């Protein structure tokens, strides 16, 4: 499933499951809102090095925006349980 990269919240709100929306700290992306590829529930992903000190969950990001890749995998453990990767702009289930 291709990740839909949104620039504004209104587009993200209307986008299908698998959509992502960046949040910036200065000129760097500090987090991504994502719609789970499995169920569409909205979750947040903190992008290194901007993670909150008390939250060990964070992701390395490269290839923004067309070939975006996140490391490590994404596990929607507080929702439907979907687990997979965002590699080269596409969500892939484990």
C-alpha positions as CSV (number, residue, x, y, z in Angstrom):
1,X,0.0,0.0,0.0
2,X,1.4,3.4,-1.0
3,X,1.7,5.9,1.8
4,X,-0.2,9.1,1.0
5,X,2.0,12.0,2.1
6,X,-0.2,14.9,3.2
7,X,0.9,18.5,3.6
8,X,-2.0,19.9,5.6
9,X,-4.4,18.4,8.2
10,X,-7.5,18.7,6.1
11,X,-5.9,16.5,3.4
12,X,-4.8,14.0,6.1
13,X,-8.3,13.9,7.6
14,X,-9.8,13.0,4.2
15,X,-7.0,10.6,3.2
16,X,-7.2,6.8,3.3
17,X,-5.5,4.4,5.7
18,X,-1.7,4.5,5.3
19,X,-1.6,8.4,5.1
20,X,1.1,10.3,6.9
21,X,1.3,14.0,7.9
22,X,4.6,15.6,9.2
23,X,4.8,17.9,12.2
24,X,7.8,20.2,12.2
25,X,10.1,21.6,14.9
26,X,11.8,24.5,13.1
27,X,12.6,23.2,9.7
28,X,13.0,19.6,10.7
29,X,10.3,16.9,10.9
30,X,9.9,16.0,14.5
31,X,6.9,13.6,14.2
32,X,4.5,12.0,11.8
33,X,0.8,11.5,12.3
34,X,-0.1,8.2,10.5
35,X,-3.4,6.5,9.7
36,X,-2.7,2.8,10.5
37,X,-2.5,0.8,7.3
38,X,-4.6,-1.9,9.0
39,X,-7.5,0.0,10.5
40,X,-7.1,3.7,9.8
41,X,-6.8,4.8,13.4
42,X,-4.6,7.8,13.9
43,X,-1.3,7.4,15.8
44,X,1.8,9.5,16.2
45,X,5.4,8.5,15.5
46,X,8.3,10.5,16.9
47,X,11.2,11.0,14.6
48,X,14.7,11.0,15.9
49,X,16.4,13.0,17.3
50,X,13.2,14.8,18.4
51,X,11.7,12.2,20.6
52,X,10.5,13.0,24.1
53,X,13.1,11.9,26.7
54,X,10.5,9.8,28.5
55,X,9.4,7.9,25.4
56,X,11.9,5.3,24.0
57,X,9.8,4.7,20.9
58,X,11.2,6.7,18.0
59,X,12.0,6.1,14.4
60,X,14.8,7.0,11.9
61,X,13.5,8.5,8.8
62,X,15.0,8.8,5.3
63,X,13.8,9.4,1.7
64,X,11.3,12.2,2.5
65,X,8.8,12.7,0.9
66,X,8.6,10.4,-2.1
67,X,10.6,7.3,-0.9
68,X,10.0,7.7,2.8
69,X,11.4,4.9,4.9
70,X,11.1,4.4,8.7
71,X,13.3,2.2,10.9
72,X,12.5,0.2,12.9
73,X,9.1,-1.4,11.9
74,X,5.8,0.1,13.1
75,X,3.6,-1.9,15.4
76,X,0.1,-0.6,16.0
77,X,0.0,-2.4,19.4
78,X,-2.7,0.0,20.9
79,X,-5.0,-0.5,18.0
80,X,-5.7,-3.4,15.6
81,X,-2.2,-4.9,16.1
82,X,-1.0,-4.2,12.5
83,X,2.8,-4.7,12.2
84,X,4.9,-3.8,9.2
85,X,7.4,-1.4,7.6
86,X,7.3,1.8,5.7
87,X,9.9,1.4,3.0
88,X,10.4,3.4,-0.1
89,X,7.0,5.1,0.3
90,X,5.1,1.9,0.7
91,X,3.6,0.1,3.7
92,X,4.4,-3.6,3.9
93,X,2.9,-6.0,6.5
94,X,5.3,-8.3,8.4
